[in-house]
Amino acid sequence: MPGVESVGMISTIPPMGAGMRSFSILTHPAPSTENRPEGFFNEVSPNYSRAMKIQLKKGRYLEESDTESAPWVVLISETLASRYFPNEDPIGQQILLRYESQRVDEERPRQIVGVVGEVKQIGMGGVHPLLYESILQQPEVFPGGSEIFPLRGSLVIRTDSDVRVHEADITTSLKQMVKEMDPDQP
C-alpha cells in the first residue's frame, strides 16, 4: 500500500498488557511450582518487532519460516534475559512454557533465538520481563479449549510519512483486504 513501511500483529498492543506465563529452563534444575521463572507474553507476527522498531540486541528476530512444523522459538526482552540468565548466554537455551490457568506445559520446548530491547508493555510505568511467541507457532485451540489469539489481536502499521497523508487510502485498503479474507467480519 502506498505509504506503508511495515505491518505486524500482536495479541495485546502496548501499553494494554500481556498474558503471564511461567516456564522452566531445560538446562537449569527444575524449580518448585511456586518458584518457576515467569514473564509476560504476547503472540506476534514475524514482522511485529520491525514494525514497532523494537531493537534487536542479540540473535535474530522471529521469521516467516518459524512455523508450527519448524522448531518452536521465542524472543525475550533484556529484562527477562538479565533476570533469568545473568551469567550465561540465553541464545540457544530451551524453555518450556506453561499455560498457568490450566497448569499445563506446552507440548514442545521453545528455543530462545533473540533478545530484544525493552517495551513498556504493561502501562506506562517500568519495564517487565517479556516473551514474544510467533503466531505461526500457536495452536488453534489452547489447553482448556480457549481460543486466545483468534479472538483478539491488534494490527500495527508503520508508515513512511505522516499517517494523515495516506490515512484514507490505508483505511479503505485495509477494509477491502479484511472483506476479501472474511466477508463476515464486522
C-alpha positions in Angstrom: 0.0 0.0 0.0 1.3 3.5 -0.7 2.9 5.0 2.4 3.1 1.7 4.4 6.6 0.8 5.5 5.8 -2.3 7.6 2.9 -4.2 9.3 2.7 -6.5 12.2 0.3 -8.1 14.6 0.3 -8.6 18.4 -2.3 -10.3 20.7 -2.3 -7.2 23.1 -0.8 -4.0 22.0 1.3 -1.9 24.4 0.6 -0.4 26.9 -2.5 -2.6 27.3 -0.7 -5.5 29.0 0.0 -9.1 28.2 -0.7 -12.6 29.5 1.6 -14.2 32.1 3.5 -17.4 31.5 5.7 -19.3 33.8 8.4 -21.5 32.3 11.2 -23.9 33.1 14.7 -23.6 31.7 15.7 -27.1 30.4 19.4 -26.7 31.4 18.6 -25.5 34.9 17.4 -27.5 37.9 13.7 -27.9 37.9 12.2 -25.2 40.1 9.3 -25.8 42.6 5.9 -24.8 41.3 5.9 -21.5 43.3 9.4 -20.5 42.2 9.1 -21.0 38.4 10.5 -18.2 36.3 7.8 -16.1 34.7 7.3 -13.4 32.2 4.6 -11.6 30.3 3.9 -12.9 26.9 2.3 -11.9 23.6 1.8 -13.8 20.3 3.2 -11.7 17.5 3.7 -11.9 13.7 7.2 -12.2 12.4 7.2 -8.5 11.3 5.9 -7.1 14.6 9.3 -6.2 16.1 10.4 -4.5 12.9 7.1 -2.6 12.6 7.4 -1.4 16.2 11.2 -0.7 15.8 12.0 -2.9 18.8 15.8 -3.1 18.8 17.4 -6.5 18.3 20.1 -6.8 21.0 21.3 -10.3 20.2 20.4 -13.2 18.0 17.6 -12.8 15.4 14.0 -11.7 15.1 11.1 -14.1 14.5 10.8 -15.2 10.8 8.2 -16.4 8.4 9.9 -19.8 8.5 9.2 -20.2 12.2 6.0 -22.2 11.6 4.3 -24.9 13.5 6.3 -27.6 11.8 9.7 -25.9 12.5 11.4 -25.9 15.9 9.5 -23.6 18.2 11.2 -20.4 19.1 10.8 -17.3 21.3 12.2 -13.8 21.7 12.9 -12.5 25.1 13.4 -9.0 26.5 16.6 -7.7 28.0 14.9 -7.7 31.4 14.0 -11.4 31.2 17.5 -12.2 29.9 19.2 -10.4 32.8 16.9 -11.8 35.4 17.0 -15.5 34.4 20.3 -15.8 32.5 22.5 -13.4 34.4 25.8 -15.2 33.8 25.1 -17.1 30.6 24.1 -16.5 27.0 20.3 -17.0 26.6 20.6 -17.6 22.9 20.0 -21.3 22.1 18.6 -22.0 25.6 15.5 -24.1 25.6 12.5 -23.2 27.8 9.2 -25.0 28.3 6.3 -22.5 28.7 3.3 -23.3 30.9 -0.4 -22.2 30.5 -0.8 -21.0 34.0 -4.6 -21.0 34.2 -4.7 -24.7 33.2 -1.3 -25.7 34.8 -0.3 -27.4 31.6 3.0 -27.2 29.8 3.2 -26.5 26.1 3.7 -29.7 24.1 7.2 -28.6 22.9 10.0 -26.5 24.3 10.9 -23.2 22.6 14.5 -22.1 21.8 15.4 -18.6 22.6 16.6 -17.1 19.2 16.7 -13.4 20.1 17.0 -10.8 22.8 15.2 -7.5 22.1 15.1 -4.1 23.7 12.6 -3.0 26.3 8.9 -2.1 25.6 6.5 -0.6 28.1 4.0 -3.4 27.5 2.2 -3.1 30.9 1.1 0.5 31.3 3.4 3.4 31.0 5.5 2.5 34.1 8.6 0.4 34.2 9.7 -2.5 32.0 8.8 -6.1 32.7 10.3 -9.5 31.6 8.7 -10.2 28.2 8.4 -13.2 25.9 7.3 -13.0 22.3 5.9 -16.1 20.6 5.2 -16.4 16.9 1.5 -16.5 16.0 2.6 -19.0 13.3 3.5 -21.5 16.1 0.4 -21.2 18.2 -2.2 -24.0 18.4 -5.6 -23.0 17.2 -7.1 -24.3 20.5 -5.2 -23.9 23.7 -5.4 -26.3 26.7 -8.9 -26.0 28.2 -10.4 -25.2 24.9 -9.8 -21.4 24.9 -9.1 -19.7 21.6 -6.9 -16.9 22.8 -5.2 -15.3 19.7 -8.1 -15.8 17.2 -10.4 -13.8 19.5 -8.2 -10.7 19.8 -5.3 -9.0 18.1 -4.0 -5.7 17.1 -2.6 -4.7 13.7 0.3 -2.2 13.8 1.1 -0.2 10.7 4.3 1.9 10.3 4.1 4.5 7.6 6.9 6.1 5.8 5.5 9.6 6.5 2.8 11.3 8.4 -0.1 8.8 8.6 -2.6 11.6 7.8 -1.2 11.8 4.3 -2.3 8.3 3.4 -4.9 7.6 6.1 -7.9 7.4 3.8 -6.1 5.1 1.3 -4.8 2.8 4.1 -8.2 2.6 5.8 -10.0 1.8 2.5 -7.4 -0.8 1.5 -7.5 -2.5 5.0 -11.3 -2.7 4.9 -11.2 -4.3 1.5 -8.5 -6.8 2.5 -10.5 -7.9 5.6 -13.6 -8.2 3.5 -11.8 -10.4 1.0 -10.3 -12.6 3.7 -13.5 -12.9 5.7 -16.7 -11.2 4.4 -18.5 -12.0 7.7 -16.1 -9.8 9.8 -17.8 -6.7 11.1 
